[in-house]
Amino acid sequence: MPMETVRLAREGEIAIATIDNPPVNALGQALRADLARAIAEAGADPTVSAIVLAAAGRAFIAGADIGEFGKPPLAPFLPDVLDAIETCRKPVVAAIQGVALGGGLEVALACHGRVASVSASFGLPEIKLGLIPGAGGTQRLPRLIGAAQAFPLMLAGEPIAASRALQLGLVDEVVDGDVVAAAVALARDLAARGAPERVCDRTGRLTAADREAFEAQALATTKGSGEMPNAMALIEAVRGVFTLPFAEALAAERALFLKLVADPRSAALRHVFFAEREIARVPGIGADVKPRPIARTAVIGAGTMGGGIAMCFANAGIPVTLIEQEQAQIDNGMNRVAAIYAMSVTRGSLTPEKRDERLALITPAVGLAAAADADIVIEAAFEEMGVKQQIFGALDGIAKSGAILASNTSYLDVPTIAAATKRPQDVLGMHFFSPANVMKLLEVVRPQGIADDVVVTAMALGRRLGKVPVVVGNGFGFVGNRMLEARTRATERLLIAGALPHEVDAALTGFGFKMGPCAMADLAGNDIGWRSRKARGKTAAVADAICEAGWFGQKTGRGYFLYPEGARSGQRDPEVEALIARISEEQGVTRRSFTTDEILSRLLDPMVNEGARILEEGIAARPGDIDVIWLSGYNWPAWRGGPMYWADTVGLRTLVARLEQQAAETGDATLQPAPLLRRLADESKGFADLKARSA
Ligand code: T1G
């Protein structure tokens, strides 16, 4: 049976095995089997003196096939394939172009020589999947470059460039040309030198000084390893290079790896890996739809959001005109932008040259006419419909034909804004999150009737700005804020029923969030929610009372918590706790205590329920999109996979039962399980069983 994923060819006495398993040569079962076969065949061929391992496509090998994890493992297993390469009696040389990641780098490490193209990059990113290298990376990399060089690389999981790999001794040569030809030359050379040297036999770099340096790194890591077990497993595995014979250390690494593969935290991170890639596929829009060119941009409104959005463009090297109505306003806006850049220079995260470069890309202007030549105009003005319609109506007469008009509104109706123009097909929402120059999430709001290439352009631009763009439908609060509203209402209910702000926040930070709902409200400013509730005729007894007292949060030194002398973390406030108790009494509620799990259920179940409604209404195309929104916009802990993934781990029947109980207890009809949630639970299914639908 012919090999599907590896092609064998000859260059004289050199056999060239070319891996070809699109899109990124992931080491799935078929490739592992073909690789083992190619090495065996070439190894046994008396006319072959050496083997070159090359790859077709944009990646050398992007690692193990992540999609296979969690499924019954299929032979041949990667460690065995790598053992066949390393113990081959003929030298095997890797010709590396593109990325060599995870198992891909481990393949290269099992070879007897490595030649890289200048654009190649190398990394062991397993840590990001809640794993450690599982096919010799923790043993062979330290033997090649030293444990104190190897450990930080594996702990960070970030790729390094070919030039750095050469410096470290990870590769033998870097070429700016035909990497296969260079690998053939090295293979010939190694064949002439006799039996190939194996990386597993190298111990020269594993000195006492290297051990000492590694142990210092391990100690520092132990102190800060947090929730994830894999950092500790990595230390244990790497320490094996000093304490165990190679074969035993390899077996120990594998055992640690397989344990982590079975860990639900890794399963969640693997879900996130694929969900983050799935968002690029917009249902109903073909891959043939091309984005419109974006060379010049404009931002209307130089407030906190407008300034931050302008910085996103400048940071991506895209010229932007920042527009205000009056000179004083644009001066303030530019001063704020300059101050943020100055802070980055002070912190050393930006050079003065880069600062100047970016500031030079932001052109301040007064009057909408300055947006005339922009390919896209993003409006970030005051959140009031009349203001938006006035701006879009004027822009309609100014912006060039084919320009995209986007609103950064966080909850207003986009079609109503678009109706102020004669080009609604070119008007959409691009909802950035504060601070816009920092937060990754970008909700691309796709109203009915929008042109496909406008959506595709906004998505491509989002990626160009280094954002995580997710297409959402038009509706109040779109996806993220709509679910946040459900959690905010739950917080209010919990406080009146008997919980205290620090207890509510502790439950969520214990779950993995960096900040609880009360501290988050205090950071954002309680007056923002207050104004929005008042504008919609809504009330929240506790939150309103805190605002009526003028306690807007950190900016007033007091909110749900006290912030003495500008402290960034809040302290319990007996006055707030007394105010809450008074409101319970006024509402005739007998306060009671709640366990952490009860608090979590009351905070998160309503969010998931709202998520189910959002999917029913098509405001989100996939549950995974909702998960990515909460990870990149609201600090949902990645190792929990996101709200919809988490719901499946709890079990939808359990969630339905809990929500029914909460609805009965509170009389709040919004807690009645959404039809989709109830249906999936009845069918013993999860959100993961849902197919994508057009947002
Ligand atoms: N397994 C399965 N599919 C993969 C994959 C992988 N390792 N890498 C990429 N894909 C798919 C991806 O889902 C997408 O599919 C398509 O390829 C293009 O990817 C034993 C345990 C390589 C830098 O963590 O970082 O080895 O959406 O959209 O932006 O020790 O993909 O088109 O259907 O991301 O150009 C370690 C993961 C695995 C690297 C390319 N490796 N991949 O980025 O394209 S664990 C990784 C990436 C391991 C061993 C261990 C990136 C990329 P689709 P893409 P890209």
Residues whose N, C-alpha, C, O or C-beta is under 5 A from the ligand:
A	BS01	T1G	P23 V24 A26 A62 G63 A64 D65 I66 G67 L101 G102 G103 P125 E126 I132 P133 G134 A135 R277
